Amino acid sequence: MKPESIAHTALSVSRCLADPRFLDRFYELFVSSSDEIAAKFRDTDFDKQKRALASSLYLMVMAMEGGDAAIAYLEKIADRHNRHDLDIRPEMYDVWLDCLVCAASECDPEFTDAVEQGWRDTMKFGIDFMRKRH
């Protein structure tokens, strides 16, 4: 991914996170996407979860840029989400990404097809990382 594409994605992430609807909308879409996903979030503290997701989105961008700290953080997330802990099945990440992009399209006033592709490319790096460690 080109550095300018990563920069555009980082700006979109910032615009989305500046909109107080974004994280709520994402979780509304994601949790309602299936009974299995809803069950994974049954006892979730959503205030804490939203803070974690916001940090993770920035770290995904940093990981695309080759940041060692971001990669180390992804390792911790992957350990938590693998089959031995939360057991987030690999196919759930496709739903996660679609819900994330949908929420971004609703909350980023500068959302375009190119911005969507940036989100998908950037998040794919982290998703692939997580899937390999399931």
C-alpha positions in Angstrom: 0.0 0.0 0.0 1.4 3.4 -1.0 2.3 5.8 1.9 -0.3 8.4 0.6 -3.0 5.8 0.7 -2.1 5.0 4.3 -2.2 8.7 5.1 -5.6 9.1 3.5 -6.9 6.1 5.5 -5.4 7.6 8.7 -7.3 10.9 8.1 -10.5 9.0 7.5 -10.0 7.1 10.8 -9.5 10.4 12.5 -12.7 11.9 10.9 -14.7 8.8 11.9 -13.4 8.8 15.5 -14.3 12.5 15.8 -17.9 11.6 15.0 -19.5 10.4 18.3 -21.9 8.2 16.2 -19.1 6.1 14.6 -18.2 3.5 17.2 -21.8 3.1 18.4 -22.9 2.6 14.8 -20.2 0.1 14.1 -21.2 -2.0 17.2 -24.9 -1.7 16.3 -24.2 -3.1 12.9 -21.7 -5.7 14.0 -23.6 -7.1 17.0 -26.8 -7.3 15.1 -25.1 -9.1 12.2 -25.6 -12.6 13.7 -26.6 -14.4 16.8 -23.1 -15.8 17.2 -21.5 -12.4 17.1 -24.1 -11.0 19.5 -23.3 -13.8 21.9 -19.6 -12.9 21.8 -20.6 -9.4 23.1 -23.2 -10.5 25.7 -21.2 -9.3 28.8 -19.1 -6.6 27.1 -18.4 -3.3 28.7 -19.0 -1.3 25.5 -17.3 1.9 26.8 -14.1 -0.1 27.3 -14.6 -2.0 24.1 -15.0 1.3 22.1 -11.8 2.7 23.5 -10.0 -0.5 22.6 -11.3 -0.4 19.0 -10.4 3.3 18.6 -6.8 2.5 19.6 -6.8 -0.6 17.4 -7.8 1.3 14.3 -4.8 3.7 14.7 -2.5 0.8 15.4 -3.6 -1.0 12.3 -2.6 2.1 10.3 0.8 2.1 12.2 1.3 -1.6 11.5 0.9 -0.9 7.8 3.7 1.6 8.1 5.8 -1.1 9.7 5.6 0.1 13.3 7.2 -2.5 15.7 5.0 -1.4 18.6 1.9 -1.8 16.5 2.9 -5.3 15.5 3.6 -6.2 19.1 0.1 -4.9 20.0 -1.4 -7.0 17.2 0.3 -10.0 18.6 -1.5 -9.4 22.0 -4.8 -8.9 20.3 -4.3 -12.0 18.2 -3.5 -14.0 21.3 -6.7 -12.8 23.0 -8.9 -13.5 19.9 -7.4 -17.0 19.0 -9.2 -20.3 19.4 -7.7 -20.8 22.9 -9.3 -17.6 24.3 -12.2 -15.7 22.7 -12.3 -18.0 19.7 -13.1 -15.4 17.1 -13.5 -17.5 14.0 -11.6 -16.2 10.9 -14.8 -15.6 8.9 -16.1 -13.2 11.5 -13.4 -10.7 10.4 -15.1 -10.3 7.0 -18.3 -9.3 8.8 -16.3 -7.0 11.1 -14.7 -5.3 8.1 -18.0 -4.8 6.3 -19.6 -3.3 9.3 -16.6 -1.1 9.9 -16.6 0.2 6.4 -20.4 0.8 6.5 -20.1 2.8 9.7 -17.2 4.8 8.2 -19.2 5.5 5.0 -22.0 7.0 7.2 -19.7 9.0 9.5 -16.8 10.3 7.2 -18.1 13.2 5.2 -15.2 12.7 2.8 -15.8 9.0 2.2 -15.2 7.9 -1.4 -14.5 4.6 -3.2 -10.8 5.3 -2.8 -11.2 5.9 1.0 -13.2 2.7 1.3 -10.4 0.8 -0.5 -7.9 2.3 1.9 -9.9 1.1 4.9 -10.2 -2.4 3.4 -6.5 -2.6 2.5 -5.3 -1.3 5.8 -7.6 -3.4 7.9 -6.9 -6.5 5.7 -3.3 -6.4 7.0 -4.5 -6.8 10.6 -7.2 -9.2 9.7 -4.7 -11.5 7.9 -2.5 -11.2 10.9 -5.3 -12.3 13.2 -6.5 -15.2 10.9 -3.0 -16.7 10.8 -2.9 -16.8 14.5 -6.3 -18.3 15.1 
